[in-house]
Amino acid sequence: MVIDDKIKFKRHIIICTNMKDDPAAPCCGRGESFGLYKRLKEYIKSKNIKDSVKVTQARCFSMCADGPNMVVYPEQIWHHHVAPEDFDEIVEKYIRPFEVK
């Protein structure tokens, strides 16, 4: 195993976008988490800060009933029931500090 010290992300946001086969089962994908993920990715790209802030999708955090779920690193801050209308707050709290002034 190799430790990669070249990766310099200052912030990593991971959003569960999992969609279960059973339509009755709770899952993050039914809560529009994929749309939020895509919108955050587009925002980071538009601000040219993809070397500082990384947004990725996860398949499952095993907390489906509380979803959609999101975790922010390196702080390890967990958010539950995230929704598209949380976009501005997520940008303000976790992304904007890394934008070039």
Secondary structure as UniProt FT lines:
FT   STRAND          11..16
FT   TURN            23..24
FT   HELIX           28..31
FT   HELIX           33..46
FT   TURN            47..48
FT   TURN            50..52
FT   STRAND          53..58
FT   HELIX           64..66
FT   STRAND          69..73
FT   TURN            74..76
FT   STRAND          77..80
FT   HELIX           84..86
FT   HELIX           87..90
FT   HELIX           91..95
FT   HELIX           96..98
//
